[in-house]
Amino acid sequence: MLQAIHRSHRKPWLVLGDFTVILHAEDRIGDNPISLTDVVDFATCIDDCGLIEHPHQDNQYTWSDKGGEARIYSKIDWALINDEWLTTMP
């Protein structure tokens, strides 16, 4: 769906949401295995759509399983923007 939107126009756009997937290995800490296929698919989609992560200064991790000492932290919520967004929405 994102790729169809990307092909249909070149206006500034922002994509926000819980994608339930990480983009980099450092986006998860804890003992939960990372699906390399999911990471590659997500990264490829973002790249194909010309999107980048919106700069942020808040907490890196957006989800936790609240699992006691073996707690898992992940960044699965993303704000993605295109170049047009960067130039028109400083």
N, C-alpha and C positions, 0 to 999 in steps of 0.2 A: 504494500500500500504506500509506504513512504517513497519508494522508487517511482511510482506512478505520479505522485504529487510533484516530485522533483522534475520529472520530465514535462509536466504540464505548465509550469511557470517558473520565472526567475525572480520573484519578489522576495522580500525579507520574510523568513519564517523561523519560528521557534517551535520545537517539539519538546513537550514535557511529559514525563510519566514514569511509571513503574514498569520497567522492561524485564524485570526478574532475571537479568543476566548482567554479568560484569564485563568490563571492557579490557581490564588489565589484571594481571595476577595480584598486584598490590591492592586491588579493590575488594579483596576478601582476606580476612584473617580467621583462623580457626581450622578445625579438622573436617571440613566439608569439601569433598573433591570438586574440582572445577571441570566443567565440560569444555574441553578445548574446541570442540565443534561449535558449541553455542557462542563462545567468545569470538571465534573466527567469523561465523555468520553475522554476528552483530557488528563487528568491526568492518566487514565488507559492505554491509548495508549502509552504515554511516558514511563510509568512504565513497561508495557509489552515488550517494545522495548529496555529496559535497557538504556534509555536516561536520561540525566540530563541537566539542564540549564547551558549554558556556562557562567562562571563568567564574569561580566561586571562592568564598572565603569561609564557608561554614564547615561543619563536621563532614569528614570524608565519607563516613559510613552512614547509610540511610536505613538499614535494617539490621535487626538482631533477633536470634532465636530465643534469647533470654534463657540460655541453657546452663546456668550456673558457671562452674569453673571451666567447662568445655564450650563456653559461649562462642558463637560464630557471628562475625560482623561482616556485612557486605554493603557495597555501594551498588544498588540496583535501580535507584531513581535517577533519571538523567534529564538535564536541560541541554538540548542540542540546538545549534544555530547554524545558519549558512553565512557565507561571506557578505551577502547583501544586508543581513541583520547587523553584522559588525560595523558596516560603513554607515548605516542609517540610524542605528540605535546605540550611540556610544555610551 
